[in-house]
């Protein structure tokens, strides 16, 4: 059993959980989230596999916890770093950029493929965990329509299409077949032009950084 260095057992558990999540994050950059094993995670976190099972009963539970942490971090980052004066087009650009950065930092298969390997229950839970990102995108679309920046579109369905555009860059980015900035420009410009945004505004949005 690892030596308890924290002042309380609760603090020790929190520290160990953080090490586990950091281990998953590190492993996904080299192996991909679908390829890592509980043994890999335990070794990277510096704990025994038995200790790991005290925190997460199986791989689906571990990956769902990791997905929830990544999603929460994405939403916080978006809210903290996006300037309050940003237009809807600029917000869309930043959303796409942050999503693509997540793909690069934590390579993993598309949700359907990952869900198939984890089972239907875990897939539904996975979908529930990533829902906040889709809601955030829906808010961007609705704000753009309210401000007459975007053409009127069904927000929920359009959000899914934009996420699919982002997801389509997963393989080209992971294989080095496209540069990050090119992928960002392609997805952002395609989505904004589809929403009726003029070319000049698209160009400014693509190059606006958070």
PLY file of the C-alpha trace (Angstrom):
ply
format ascii 1.0
element vertex 210
property float x
property float y
property float z
element edge 209
property int vertex1
property int vertex2
end_header
0.00 0.00 0.00
1.43 3.43 -0.94
2.61 5.54 1.95
0.08 8.18 2.99
1.78 11.56 2.59
-1.37 13.70 2.82
-2.66 15.01 6.17
-5.87 12.95 5.95
-7.06 9.78 4.26
-9.52 11.86 2.22
-6.72 14.11 1.00
-4.60 11.07 0.21
-7.42 9.58 -1.86
-7.87 12.86 -3.70
-4.15 13.01 -4.48
-4.12 9.43 -5.67
-7.15 10.04 -7.88
-5.37 13.04 -9.41
-2.34 10.83 -10.12
-4.60 8.28 -11.79
-6.23 10.91 -14.01
-2.80 12.34 -14.88
-1.63 8.83 -15.78
-4.60 8.32 -18.12
-3.94 11.72 -19.75
-0.28 10.84 -20.30
-1.04 7.39 -21.70
-3.66 8.66 -24.13
-1.02 10.82 -25.78
1.08 7.79 -26.69
-1.23 4.76 -26.79
-4.72 6.08 -27.43
-7.52 5.83 -24.92
-8.88 2.56 -26.34
-5.53 0.76 -26.04
-4.54 1.47 -22.45
-5.11 -1.15 -19.77
-5.74 -0.94 -16.05
-2.23 -2.34 -15.55
-0.77 0.46 -17.67
-2.62 3.11 -15.67
-1.63 1.65 -12.31
2.04 1.53 -13.30
1.99 5.09 -14.64
0.26 6.33 -11.48
2.76 4.55 -9.22
0.18 2.36 -7.50
-0.74 -1.30 -7.60
-3.49 -2.56 -9.86
-5.39 -3.65 -6.75
-5.23 -0.10 -5.42
-6.50 1.21 -8.77
-9.55 -1.04 -8.52
-10.36 0.58 -5.18
-10.96 3.80 -7.10
-12.42 2.47 -10.35
-14.01 -0.98 -10.63
-13.23 -1.38 -14.34
-11.89 0.35 -17.42
-15.24 1.84 -18.52
-15.64 3.54 -15.13
-12.09 4.88 -15.34
-12.51 6.22 -18.88
-15.87 7.78 -18.06
-14.33 9.61 -15.10
-11.51 10.81 -17.33
-13.95 11.96 -20.00
-15.97 13.87 -17.42
-12.81 15.60 -16.16
-11.73 16.57 -19.69
-15.20 17.86 -20.55
-15.45 19.91 -17.36
-12.02 21.37 -18.04
-13.03 22.28 -21.59
-16.14 24.13 -20.45
-14.24 26.00 -17.72
-11.49 26.97 -20.13
-13.96 28.22 -22.70
-15.80 30.29 -20.12
-12.62 31.66 -18.54
-10.56 32.45 -21.64
-13.11 33.70 -24.16
-13.32 37.52 -24.25
-16.74 38.89 -23.34
-16.83 41.02 -26.49
-16.41 38.10 -28.88
-18.94 37.73 -31.69
-20.79 34.47 -32.24
-18.53 33.73 -35.21
-15.46 34.26 -33.05
-16.94 32.09 -30.32
-17.49 29.34 -32.88
-13.87 29.63 -33.99
-12.59 29.36 -30.42
-14.89 26.41 -29.74
-13.51 24.57 -32.76
-9.92 25.41 -31.79
-10.33 24.14 -28.23
-12.02 20.95 -29.45
-9.25 20.24 -31.92
-6.64 20.89 -29.23
-8.42 18.28 -27.11
-8.18 15.78 -29.96
-4.46 16.41 -30.28
-3.82 16.25 -26.53
-5.95 13.16 -25.88
-6.16 11.03 -29.03
-8.98 8.51 -28.97
-11.42 6.91 -31.40
-14.73 8.49 -32.32
-17.38 8.16 -29.61
-19.25 5.41 -31.48
-16.10 3.29 -31.79
-15.11 3.86 -28.19
-18.63 3.13 -27.03
-18.67 -0.11 -29.00
-15.58 -1.29 -27.16
-16.95 -0.31 -23.75
-20.50 -1.57 -24.14
-23.92 0.12 -24.58
-24.32 1.26 -20.97
-20.90 2.90 -20.90
-21.58 4.45 -24.31
-24.73 6.14 -23.01
-22.87 7.35 -19.95
-20.12 8.65 -22.23
-22.69 10.56 -24.27
-24.11 12.07 -21.07
-20.65 13.25 -20.00
-19.90 15.04 -23.27
-23.37 16.62 -23.48
-22.20 19.92 -21.89
-20.00 20.59 -24.93
-22.92 20.13 -27.28
-25.07 22.42 -25.13
-22.33 25.04 -25.26
-22.28 24.83 -29.05
-26.07 25.11 -29.19
-25.81 28.30 -27.13
-23.30 29.73 -29.62
-25.62 28.95 -32.52
-28.66 30.44 -30.83
-26.76 33.58 -29.87
-25.57 33.96 -33.46
-29.09 33.62 -34.79
-30.46 36.06 -32.21
-27.83 38.61 -33.24
-28.53 38.01 -36.96
-24.96 36.77 -37.42
-26.11 33.29 -38.45
-28.91 32.14 -40.70
-31.83 30.48 -38.94
-31.05 26.79 -38.47
-32.20 23.99 -36.14
-29.64 24.52 -33.38
-29.53 20.99 -31.92
-29.14 19.27 -35.28
-26.63 21.83 -36.53
-24.52 21.43 -33.38
-24.24 17.71 -34.12
-23.12 18.47 -37.68
-20.42 20.87 -36.46
-19.17 18.30 -33.95
-19.06 15.76 -36.78
-16.93 18.17 -38.82
-14.54 18.48 -35.89
-14.47 14.72 -35.39
-13.62 14.20 -39.06
-10.24 15.84 -38.37
-9.33 13.27 -35.73
-7.57 10.81 -38.05
-5.81 13.39 -40.28
-4.47 15.16 -37.17
-3.37 11.95 -35.44
-1.58 10.75 -38.58
0.06 14.11 -39.23
-1.75 14.38 -42.57
-2.95 17.90 -41.81
-1.53 20.79 -39.79
-3.48 21.94 -36.76
-4.07 25.48 -38.06
-5.22 24.11 -41.40
-7.73 21.82 -39.70
-9.00 24.67 -37.57
-9.38 27.00 -40.55
-11.11 24.33 -42.64
-13.72 23.38 -40.02
-14.37 26.93 -38.85
-14.69 28.39 -42.33
-16.91 25.56 -43.55
-19.23 25.82 -40.55
-19.49 29.60 -40.62
-20.06 29.83 -44.37
-22.79 27.19 -44.01
-24.37 29.48 -41.42
-24.42 32.36 -43.88
-21.42 34.29 -42.55
-19.63 36.46 -45.12
-16.05 35.73 -46.17
-14.51 38.75 -44.40
-16.11 37.90 -41.08
-15.07 34.27 -41.48
-11.46 35.32 -42.04
-11.42 37.51 -38.94
-13.04 34.80 -36.82
-10.56 32.15 -37.96
-7.63 34.28 -36.84
-9.18 35.49 -33.56
-7.52 33.84 -30.57
-9.08 33.51 -27.13
0 1
1 2
2 3
3 4
4 5
5 6
6 7
7 8
8 9
9 10
10 11
11 12
12 13
13 14
14 15
15 16
16 17
17 18
18 19
19 20
20 21
21 22
22 23
23 24
24 25
25 26
26 27
27 28
28 29
29 30
30 31
31 32
32 33
33 34
34 35
35 36
36 37
37 38
38 39
39 40
40 41
41 42
42 43
43 44
44 45
45 46
46 47
47 48
48 49
49 50
50 51
51 52
52 53
53 54
54 55
55 56
56 57
57 58
58 59
59 60
60 61
61 62
62 63
63 64
64 65
65 66
66 67
67 68
68 69
69 70
70 71
71 72
72 73
73 74
74 75
75 76
76 77
77 78
78 79
79 80
80 81
81 82
82 83
83 84
84 85
85 86
86 87
87 88
88 89
89 90
90 91
91 92
92 93
93 94
94 95
95 96
96 97
97 98
98 99
99 100
100 101
101 102
102 103
103 104
104 105
105 106
106 107
107 108
108 109
109 110
110 111
111 112
112 113
113 114
114 115
115 116
116 117
117 118
118 119
119 120
120 121
121 122
122 123
123 124
124 125
125 126
126 127
127 128
128 129
129 130
130 131
131 132
132 133
133 134
134 135
135 136
136 137
137 138
138 139
139 140
140 141
141 142
142 143
143 144
144 145
145 146
146 147
147 148
148 149
149 150
150 151
151 152
152 153
153 154
154 155
155 156
156 157
157 158
158 159
159 160
160 161
161 162
162 163
163 164
164 165
165 166
166 167
167 168
168 169
169 170
170 171
171 172
172 173
173 174
174 175
175 176
176 177
177 178
178 179
179 180
180 181
181 182
182 183
183 184
184 185
185 186
186 187
187 188
188 189
189 190
190 191
191 192
192 193
193 194
194 195
195 196
196 197
197 198
198 199
199 200
200 201
201 202
202 203
203 204
204 205
205 206
206 207
207 208
208 209
